[in-house]
Amino acid sequence: MKLQFQEQLKTLRSEKNLSIEELSLRTQVSMEKLTAYENGEQIPSTQTILILSTVLEVPVSNLIDGLH
């Protein structure tokens, strides 16, 4: 079973031992936006997904598979 985007983001962030605040600082994405992504309230832009995948050191496909 594939994880939904929000679950995948939370999992990857936890695996890197990053708080929402730390991820926000590293990605320059607001904590409010990151929280909305993790709660499934918003879907990030393509640019934000690229930034998240770079910071979390995973292929983009690891994040977007749950967006279908």
C-alpha positions in Angstrom: 0.0 0.0 0.0 1.3 3.4 -1.0 1.3 6.2 1.6 -0.6 9.3 0.8 1.5 12.4 0.3 0.8 13.8 3.7 1.8 10.5 5.4 4.9 10.2 3.3 6.0 13.7 4.1 5.5 13.1 7.8 7.4 9.8 7.6 10.3 11.2 5.7 10.6 14.2 8.0 10.5 11.9 11.0 13.2 9.6 9.5 15.5 12.7 9.1 14.7 13.7 12.7 13.4 17.1 11.6 10.8 19.1 13.3 8.4 21.2 11.3 10.4 24.2 12.3 13.7 22.7 11.1 12.2 21.6 7.8 10.7 25.1 7.4 14.1 26.7 7.9 15.8 24.3 5.4 13.2 24.6 2.7 12.1 28.2 3.2 8.5 27.0 3.3 6.4 28.4 6.1 5.6 26.1 9.1 1.9 26.8 8.4 2.2 25.5 4.8 4.2 22.4 5.9 1.5 21.7 8.5 -1.2 22.1 5.9 0.6 19.7 3.6 1.0 17.1 6.4 -2.6 17.5 7.4 -3.7 17.0 3.8 -5.3 20.4 3.7 -3.2 21.6 0.8 -1.1 20.2 -2.0 2.3 21.8 -2.6 3.4 23.3 -5.9 5.8 21.4 -8.2 8.6 23.7 -7.1 7.9 23.0 -3.4 7.9 19.3 -4.0 11.3 19.6 -5.7 12.6 21.5 -2.7 11.2 19.0 -0.3 12.7 16.1 -2.1 16.1 17.7 -2.2 16.1 18.6 1.5 14.7 15.2 2.5 17.2 13.5 0.1 14.6 11.3 -1.7 13.5 11.1 -5.3 10.5 13.2 -6.2 8.6 10.0 -6.9 8.8 9.1 -3.2 6.7 12.2 -2.5 4.3 12.4 -5.4 3.2 8.7 -5.6 0.6 9.5 -3.0 -0.8 12.5 -5.0 -2.7 10.3 -7.5 
